[in-house]
Amino acid sequence: MTYEELIAAMTPQMHKALRTAVELGKWPDGRRLSPEQRETCMRAVIHYDQRLPETERVGYIDRTKPDGTQHGEDPLTPQTIKILTGN
């Protein structure tokens, strides 16, 4: 089974269990994850998340105000830098 096939076969319950294991640093039975296991689980969670809508991904922050506008500036919008001289 390839990595892609493994991710495709992952269920939402498996994703949640891996995500919890990464967050807590241990398996559901209490055994600690090794650094390699944690990295592998984190990669699987991130890869699985790419298949989900943006609003359901780990780390998504809803920046929408009740009136529908966004909090703060759009981080992807180019910003103009103004250079002031000390004259």
Protein Blocks (a to p, Z undefined) as FASTA:
>chain_A
ZZklmmmmpcfklmmmmmmmmmnopafkopacdfklmmmmmmmmmmmmmmpcfklpghia
cfbdfkopaehjdfkbccddddddfZZ
